[in-house]
Amino acid sequence: MSAPLGALEPAVPATGRRGSPSSQGVWTAAARRFHADRVGMVSLAIVGAFLLLVVLAALGLVAAKWQAETGLPDAPPSFMGPAVRVAQTAITVPTGPNVDLSDVDPLAPRYAEWAERAKQFQTLEAPRAETLPFGADRLGRDVLAKAVKGAEVSILVGVSAALLATLIGTLLGALGGFFGGRVGDLLEWVYNVFTSIPSILLIFAFAAVTGRGVGSVVLILGLTGWTGIYRLVRAEFMKHAVREYVRSAEAIGASTASRMFRHILPNVSHVVLVQLSIHVVAFIKAEVILSYLGLGVSVDEVSWGTMLAEAQSELILGHWWQLAAATLFMAVFVTAFSLMTDSLRDALDPKLRGAE
């Protein structure tokens, strides 16, 4: 019995054009590999949830009333139950026609007058909650709402400053490593100037010029944190600029920009992503330090850094929930972001691409 038509024919690979096998692009292969990484996908979902929370907080849809004093001062979290309040004992003041309170307190005759005036300006206030999901701070503000609103500022500062520093360091490192010569010498001189000055002094100098605020913190951290990325990217571009695939692209007429950013950059992107992850974590911590020193966000804003600064005085009284909330939010985001960028690095690593 004859075999079915085509049963004895060898398998033919998928072709993009007639007669030539198709190959996946760099970014397509990286996306497929990243999609197969479960840890990376879970981390991406967590980071996406935080970014969605930041957008909702910026639009005023969540944590819009974080400054409202909705609970009693230092109200504990809900799972701890209401705090035990010590009852105040009323002090009995002697009264009578022969009693002169001015001998005890010279201001006693004015107390009644002040009480009447206070009643005229007294406003009705909504009852405050004795417990809140994550507790309340010393003013009675919801710690959960503060942590959500603080995520907007801290993540915006950390990610924006890291992107700015990565962009500056990658661009300057690509120029210095690819061209070399006078361009490389000039960029090396700029790099040596920035690295010769202690980073804390550079931060203070930029802070004195730009002032306080979210935008100022982003500029300060971005303009002072690009040096490490520049050094690594420059070394990678120097190594790849003389490789055969770059020479082949030059031989077929590829432009300088195409060779730099279309051929070399994808092969060093894993280094850039690792540095981006490190800088996001470092800049979130730097925002904490700057806010503690009074050089960070404005006093009418809240961030994880200002929450940690406030929590120091509350820990003395045993009120730990504001510290725990800020630390929990920061730890979850930083861990998820680090794992996500590690997965992206593995997906873009040329050694792993070559092993397939």
Beta strands, then each sheet from edge to edge (+ up, - down):
strand 1: 15-17
strand 2: 20-21
sheet 1: 1+ 2-
end
